[in-house]
Amino acid sequence: MTGTDKDHASDVLARLFDVIESRKGGDLERSYTARLLAAGKPEIVRKIGEEATEVLTAALAEGRTEVIAESADLLYHLLVLWAAEGIQPAEVWAELARRGGTSGIEEKRSRDK
């Protein structure tokens, strides 16, 4: 992935997050996002679990196109959770950057203590 592709990916997620934020308190009849946010964290988390399972199923039994589509659904629902929790994408990016250059095994070990 080139630098431009990376910038584009974060821009797409930032724009989607902004749309999700704008749907808070919106018309429940016209916006799935407003409905999901109004339903609260238990429903959002249930949808994340459902979408994660669909990504796994697509990866094991379907094809690349299905994995891409289900991954997009999973990312969307994760962003909805962040909005519900008051988490800004930049906070997640900062955590990923903090972990950069750290062995995944070492990072996991540090959380287990």
Secondary structure in CASP SS format (residue, H / E / C, confidence):
PFRMAT SS
TARGET T0000
AUTHOR 0000-0000-0000
METHOD secondary structure of the structure
MODEL  1
M C 1.00
T C 1.00
G H 1.00
T H 1.00
D H 1.00
K H 1.00
D H 1.00
H H 1.00
A H 1.00
S H 1.00
D H 1.00
V H 1.00
L H 1.00
A H 1.00
R H 1.00
L H 1.00
F H 1.00
D H 1.00
V H 1.00
I H 1.00
E H 1.00
S H 1.00
R C 1.00
K C 1.00
G C 1.00
G C 1.00
D C 1.00
L C 1.00
E C 1.00
R C 1.00
S C 1.00
Y H 1.00
T H 1.00
A H 1.00
R H 1.00
L H 1.00
L H 1.00
A H 1.00
A H 1.00
G C 1.00
K H 1.00
P H 1.00
E H 1.00
I H 1.00
V H 1.00
R H 1.00
K H 1.00
I H 1.00
G H 1.00
E H 1.00
E H 1.00
A H 1.00
T H 1.00
E H 1.00
V H 1.00
L H 1.00
T H 1.00
A H 1.00
A H 1.00
L H 1.00
A H 1.00
E C 1.00
G C 1.00
R H 1.00
T H 1.00
E H 1.00
V H 1.00
I H 1.00
A H 1.00
E H 1.00
S H 1.00
A H 1.00
D H 1.00
L H 1.00
L H 1.00
Y H 1.00
H H 1.00
L H 1.00
L H 1.00
V H 1.00
L H 1.00
W H 1.00
A H 1.00
A H 1.00
E H 1.00
G C 1.00
I C 1.00
Q C 1.00
P H 1.00
A H 1.00
E H 1.00
V H 1.00
W H 1.00
A H 1.00
E H 1.00
L H 1.00
A H 1.00
R H 1.00
R H 1.00
G C 1.00
G C 1.00
T C 1.00
S C 1.00
G H 1.00
I H 1.00
E H 1.00
E H 1.00
K H 1.00
R H 1.00
S H 1.00
R H 1.00
D H 1.00
K C 1.00
END
